[in-house]
Amino acid sequence: MNYDTYGSNAVELAIHLANTDRDGDPAWAGAFLRAHDEWFTPETVLDLTPSESRRAAATADLVRAVAVAGSQDEVIARLNELLALARPHPYATDHDGELHLHYARPDAPAVEQLTTTVAMGLSQVVAQHGWQRLGVCSAEGCDDVYVDTSRNASRRYCSNTCASRSSVAAYRARRRA
């Protein structure tokens, strides 16, 4: 499956956001933004207030909700809920030498840039390639979400690590039996 580089990167940002460990750390959102600072204009303040951190968590929860949805109607409802939080203001730029679109206005606060970027990227993949391309890892003990970019939409694991671990566990179970 091929999709444009900026859109695919926006989807990867959404997947990273949904899979980020937030357990008990109020500073998780600021750390996430700083780890992905290439998505934000240089003037953007990446230290968030508690309210902004809760909004970032709500965005992460909605990305996960889209990925775990079991039907197209459910995906549409959850995706529309995510899109309702977005404030798209697309503009063309060539800041990195490649002409592409940015989804959020450059002077928007960090959470607005984040929410708009992941909402637009995720919605493009779902609209262009189908909701079935989003999934949750089948490996025991892993609940990471992923975008299935395989040619035949057959991916079941978030990474090669989880696929290998599951294969080894199945092999060992067969050997014991």
SERO-4910 file (N, C-alpha, C, O; in steps of 0.05 Angstrom, whole numbers):
BEGIN
 pado doro    nc1    nc2    nc3   cac1   cac2   cac3    cc1    cc2    cc3    oc1    oc2    oc3
  Met    A     17    -23      0      0      0      0     18     25      0     36     27     17
  Asn    A     13     42    -19     28     67    -20     10     90    -13    -13     92    -22
  Tyr    A     20    108      2      7    134      7     28    155     11     51    149     16
  Asp    A     19    180      7     39    202      6     55    203     32     46    196     53
  Thr    A     80    213     29     99    214     51     89    230     75     91    222     98
  Tyr    A     79    254     69     70    271     92     46    258    105     45    257    130
  Gly    A     27    249     90      4    235    101     12    210    117      1    205    138
  Ser    A     30    195    106     39    171    120     53    178    145     50    164    165
  Asn    A     69    199    145     82    207    169     62    217    190     66    213    214
  Ala    A     41    231    181     20    240    199      6    216    212     -1    217    236
  Val    A      2    195    197    -10    170    208      9    157    228      0    148    249
  Glu    A     35    157    221     54    146    241     54    162    266     57    151    288
  Leu    A     52    188    264     50    205    288     25    197    304     26    195    328
  Ala    A      3    192    290    -22    184    304    -18    157    318    -27    154    341
  Ile    A     -5    138    305      0    112    316     18    115    341     13    102    361
  His    A     39    130    338     57    134    361     42    147    385     46    139    408
  Leu    A     24    166    379      9    179    400     -9    158    413    -11    158    438
  Ala    A    -23    142    398    -41    122    410    -26    101    426    -37     91    446
  Asn    A     -2     95    419     14     75    432     32     85    455     46     70    468
  Thr    A     32    111    459     48    123    480     39    116    508     15    117    514
  Asp    A     57    108    524     51    101    552     46    126    568     64    143    570
  Arg    A     22    128    579     15    152    594     10    147    623      3    164    638
  Asp    A     15    122    632      8    114    659     20    132    680     44    131    685
  Gly    A      3    147    692     11    163    716     30    185    713     37    198    732
  Asp    A     40    190    689     60    211    685     46    236    673     40    236    649
  Pro    A     42    257    688     29    281    678     45    295    656     34    311    642
  Ala    A     71    290    655     88    303    635     90    288    609    106    295    592
  Trp    A     75    266    606     77    249    582     73    265    556     88    261    537
  Ala    A     53    283    556     46    297    531     69    316    522     76    316    499
  Gly    A     80    330    541    103    348    534    126    332    524    140    340    505
  Ala    A    132    309    537    154    292    528    148    281    500    166    280    483
  Phe    A    123    274    494    116    264    468    120    286    447    131    281    426
  Leu    A    111    310    453    113    332    434    143    338    428    150    343    405
  Arg    A    159    338    449    188    344    445    201    322    429    219    327    413
  Ala    A    192    297    432    204    275    417    195    276    388    208    264    370
  His    A    174    291    382    164    294    354    164    323    346    146    332    332
  Asp    A    183    338    355    184    367    351    185    375    321    179    398    315
  Glu    A    193    357    304    194    364    275    167    370    264    165    382    242
  Trp    A    145    363    278    118    368    268    108    396    275     87    404    266
  Phe    A    123    410    291    113    436    302    131    458    292    155    455    288
  Thr    A    119    481    288    134    504    279    153    512    302    148    506    325
  Pro    A    176    524    295    197    529    315    187    546    339    197    543    361
  Glu    A    167    563    335    158    581    357    138    566    375    131    578    396
  Thr    A    129    542    368    109    529    384    119    521    412    140    509    414
  Val    A    103    528    432    109    520    459    101    491    463     77    485    460
  Leu    A    120    474    471    114    446    473    110    437    502    104    413    507
  Asp    A    112    455    521    106    449    549     76    455    553     67    477    548
  Leu    A     61    434    561     32    437    562     22    441    590     34    432    610
  Thr    A     -1    454    591    -15    456    616    -29    430    622    -32    413    604
  Pro    A    -38    425    646    -54    401    652    -78    398    634    -85    376    625
  Ser    A    -92    419    628   -115    419    610   -107    410    582   -121    394    569
  Glu    A    -85    421    572    -75    414    545    -66    385    545    -70    371    525
  Ser    A    -54    375    566    -46    347    568    -71    329    567    -70    308    554
  Arg    A    -92    337    580   -117    321    578   -128    321    550   -139    300    541
  Arg    A   -126    343    536   -136    344    508   -118    326    490   -129    313    473
  Ala    A    -92    326    495    -75    308    480    -82    279    486    -82    262    468
  Ala    A    -88    272    511    -96    245    518   -123    238    505   -126    215    496
  Ala    A   -141    257    503   -167    251    490   -162    246    460   -175    228    449
  Thr    A   -144    260    448   -137    255    420   -125    227    417   -133    212    399
  Ala    A   -107    220    435    -95    193    434   -116    171    437   -116    151    423
  Asp    A   -135    176    456   -156    156    460   -174    153    435   -182    131    429
  Leu    A   -179    175    422   -196    174    397   -181    160    374   -194    146    359
  Val    A   -155    164    372   -140    150    351   -142    120    356   -147    104    338
  Arg    A   -138    112    381   -141     84    389   -169     74    383   -173     51    373
  Ala    A   -189     90    390   -217     82    386   -223     77    356   -238     58    349
  Val    A   -211     93    339   -215     89    310   -202     62    302   -214     47    287
  Ala    A   -178     56    312   -164     32    305   -177      7    315   -176    -14    302
  Val    A   -190      8    338   -202    -16    350   -231    -20    341   -244    -41    347
  Ala    A   -243     -1    327   -271     -3    319   -275    -28    302   -257    -36    286
  Gly    A   -298    -40    305   -303    -66    291   -320    -64    266   -324    -85    253
  Ser    A   -329    -41    259   -345    -38    235   -340    -11    222   -329      7    235
  Gln    A   -347     -9    197   -344     17    183   -360     39    197   -350     61    199
  Asp    A   -385     33    205   -401     53    218   -388     63    244   -388     87    250
  Glu    A   -376     44    259   -363     51    284   -338     68    278   -333     88    292
  Val    A   -323     61    257   -299     77    250   -308    105    242   -295    124    250
  Ile    A   -329    107    226   -337    133    217   -346    150    241   -338    174    242
  Ala    A   -361    139    259   -369    154    283   -345    164    299   -344    187    307
  Arg    A   -326    146    304   -303    153    320   -285    172    306   -273    191    318
  Leu    A   -281    168    280   -265    186    263   -277    214    262   -263    234    264
  Asn    A   -303    215    260   -317    241    260   -314    255    287   -312    280    288
  Glu    A   -314    240    308   -310    251    335   -282    264    336   -278    285    347
  Leu    A   -262    250    325   -235    260    325   -233    284    307   -220    304    314
  Leu    A   -245    283    283   -244    306    265   -258    330    276   -251    353    269
  Ala    A   -278    326    294   -292    349    306   -273    365    324   -277    389    329
  Leu    A   -252    352    334   -232    366    351   -211    381    335   -197    398    345
  Ala    A   -209    373    309   -188    385    292   -197    413    282   -221    419    280
  Arg    A   -178    429    276   -183    455    265   -165    458    240   -145    473    240
  Pro    A   -173    444    219   -155    445    195   -154    473    183   -173    488    180
  His    A   -130    480    175   -124    505    161   -100    498    143    -78    507    148
  Pro    A   -105    482    123    -82    472    106    -68    494     92    -80    514     84
  Tyr    A    -42    490     89    -26    509     74     -3    493     61      7    474     72
  Ala    A      6    503     38     28    491     24     55    502     34     57    526     41
  Thr    A     75    485     36    101    493     44    122    476     31    117    454     22
  Asp    A    146    487     29    169    472     19    192    475     38    216    475     30
  His    A    186    478     64    207    483     84    229    461     85    251    467     94
  Asp    A    223    437     76    242    416     77    252    409     49    265    388     45
  Gly    A    246    426     29    255    421      2    235    406    -15    238    404    -39
  Glu    A    213    396     -3    192    382    -17    166    398    -13    159    405      9
  Leu    A    152    402    -35    126    415    -33    106    396    -21    102    374    -31
  His    A     93    404      0     72    388     13     53    406     29     58    430     32
  Leu    A     32    394     39     13    408     55     17    403     84     24    381     93
  His    A     13    424    100     10    422    129    -19    425    135    -33    440    121
  Tyr    A    -29    411    155    -58    411    161    -66    433    180    -89    443    178
  Ala    A    -49    441    199    -56    461    219    -42    487    214    -20    487    203
  Arg    A    -54    509    222    -41    535    218    -15    536    234    -13    524    255
  Pro    A      5    549    223     32    549    236     32    562    263     50    556    279
  Asp    A     14    580    269     14    594    295     -5    581    315    -10    592    337
  Ala    A    -16    558    309    -34    544    327    -19    533    351      5    527    349
  Pro    A    -33    531    374    -20    518    397    -13    489    391    -24    477    373
  Ala    A      6    478    406     16    451    401     -6    430    400     -5    413    382
  Val    A    -24    430    418    -45    409    419    -63    412    394    -72    391    384
  Glu    A    -69    436    385    -84    439    361    -69    429    337    -81    415    320
  Gln    A    -43    435    335    -27    424    313    -27    393    314    -31    380    293
  Leu    A    -23    382    337    -22    353    340    -49    341    333    -50    322    316
  Thr    A    -71    350    344    -97    338    339   -104    340    310   -114    321    298
  Thr    A   -100    364    298   -107    367    270    -91    350    252   -101    338    233
  Thr    A    -65    348    257    -47    331    240    -55    302    242    -57    289    221
  Val    A    -59    291    266    -65    263    268    -93    257    257    -98    236    245
  Ala    A   -112    275    262   -140    271    252   -140    271    221   -153    254    209
  Met    A   -126    290    209   -126    291    180   -111    268    167   -120    256    148
  Gly    A    -88    261    179    -73    238    168    -88    212    170    -89    196    151
  Leu    A   -100    207    194   -115    182    198   -140    181    180   -146    160    169
  Ser    A   -154    203    177   -177    204    161   -171    199    131   -186    186    117
  Gln    A   -148    209    122   -140    204     94   -135    174     89   -143    163     69
  Val    A   -121    161    108   -115    133    104   -141    117    104   -145     99     88
  Val    A   -159    123    123   -184    108    124   -201    113     99   -212     94     88
  Ala    A   -203    138     90   -219    144     67   -207    132     41   -222    123     24
  Gln    A   -180    133     39   -168    124     14   -162     94     13   -162     82     -9
  His    A   -157     82     36   -149     54     36   -167     35     52   -162     11     51
  Gly    A   -186     46     66   -205     29     80   -199     27    110   -176     27    118
  Trp    A   -220     25    126   -217     24    154   -204     -2    163   -193     -3    185
  Gln    A   -205    -23    147   -193    -49    155   -162    -47    156   -149    -65    166
  Arg    A   -151    -26    145   -122    -22    146   -111    -15    174    -87    -15    178
  Leu    A   -129     -8    192   -121     -3    219   -126    -28    236   -146    -42    233
  Gly    A   -107    -33    254   -110    -57    271    -97    -54    298    -83    -35    304
  Val    A   -102    -75    314    -90    -78    340    -73   -103    340    -83   -124    330
  Cys    A    -50   -102    351    -31   -124    351    -44   -149    363    -58   -148    383
  Ser    A    -40   -172    350    -51   -198    359    -33   -212    378    -41   -233    389
  Ala    A     -9   -202    384      9   -215    402     -2   -214    430    -13   -193    439
  Glu    A      2   -235    445     -7   -236    473      9   -215    489     33   -212    487
  Gly    A     -7   -199    504      6   -178    520     12   -152    506     23   -134    518
  Cys    A      5   -150    481     10   -126    466    -17   -115    455    -33   -130    444
  Asp    A    -22    -90    459    -46    -78    448    -40    -53    432    -57    -35    430
  Asp    A    -17    -52    420     -9    -30    403    -25    -30    377    -32    -51    367
  Val    A    -32     -6    368    -46     -3    343    -25      1    320     -3      8    325
  Tyr    A    -34     -5    296    -16     -3    273    -32      3    248    -57      0    248
  Val    A    -19     11    227    -31     14    200    -19     -9    184      5    -12    182
  Asp    A    -37    -24    172    -28    -47    155    -21    -37    127    -38    -29    112
  Thr    A      5    -37    121     14    -28     95     21    -51     77     33    -47     55
  Ser    A     14    -76     85     20    -99     68      4    -98     43    -17    -85     42
  Arg    A     13   -112     23     -1   -112     -3    -28   -125     -1    -47   -115    -14
  Asn    A    -31   -146     14    -56   -160     15    -72   -156     41    -89   -172     48
  Ala    A    -65   -136     56    -79   -128     81    -80   -152    100   -101   -158    111
  Ser    A    -57   -165    105    -57   -189    121    -41   -186    147    -37   -205    162
  Arg    A    -33   -162    153    -17   -158    177    -33   -163    202    -56   -156    204
  Arg    A    -20   -176    222    -33   -182    248    -18   -171    272    -28   -171    294
  Tyr    A      7   -162    268     24   -154    290     34   -126    285     36   -116    262
  Cys    A     40   -112    307     49    -84    305     78    -82    296     86    -62    286
  Ser    A     93   -104    300    122   -103    294    132   -131    288    118   -151    294
  Asn    A    156   -133    277    168   -159    273    175   -172    299    174   -197    301
  Thr    A    180   -156    320    186   -168    346    162   -183    357    165   -206    366
  Cys    A    138   -171    355    114   -185    364    108   -209    347     99   -230    357
  Ala    A    112   -207    321    107   -230    303    126   -253    310    117   -276    311
  Ser    A    151   -247    314    170   -268    321    164   -280    348    166   -305    351
  Arg    A    158   -264    367    152   -274    394    128   -293    393    127   -313    406
  Ser    A    107   -285    378     84   -302    375     90   -328    360     80   -349    368
  Ser    A    106   -327    340    114   -351    325    130   -370    343    125   -394    342
  Val    A    148   -360    358    164   -376    376    146   -389    397    149   -413    404
  Ala    A    128   -373    408    109   -384    429     92   -406    417     87   -426    430
  Ala    A     82   -402    393     65   -423    380     82   -448    374     72   -470    378
  Tyr    A    106   -445    365    124   -467    360    129   -483    386    126   -507    387
  Arg    A    135   -469    407    140   -482    433    115   -496    443    117   -518    455
  Ala    A     92   -485    439     67   -497    448     62   -523    432     53   -543    443
  Arg    A     68   -522    406     65   -546    390     84   -568    398     77   -592    399
  Arg    A    108   -560    405    129   -580    413    121   -593    440    126   -617    444
  Arg    A    109   -577    458    100   -589    484     77   -608    480     75   -627    495
  Ala    A     60   -603    461     36   -619    456     42   -645    443     24   -661    438
***
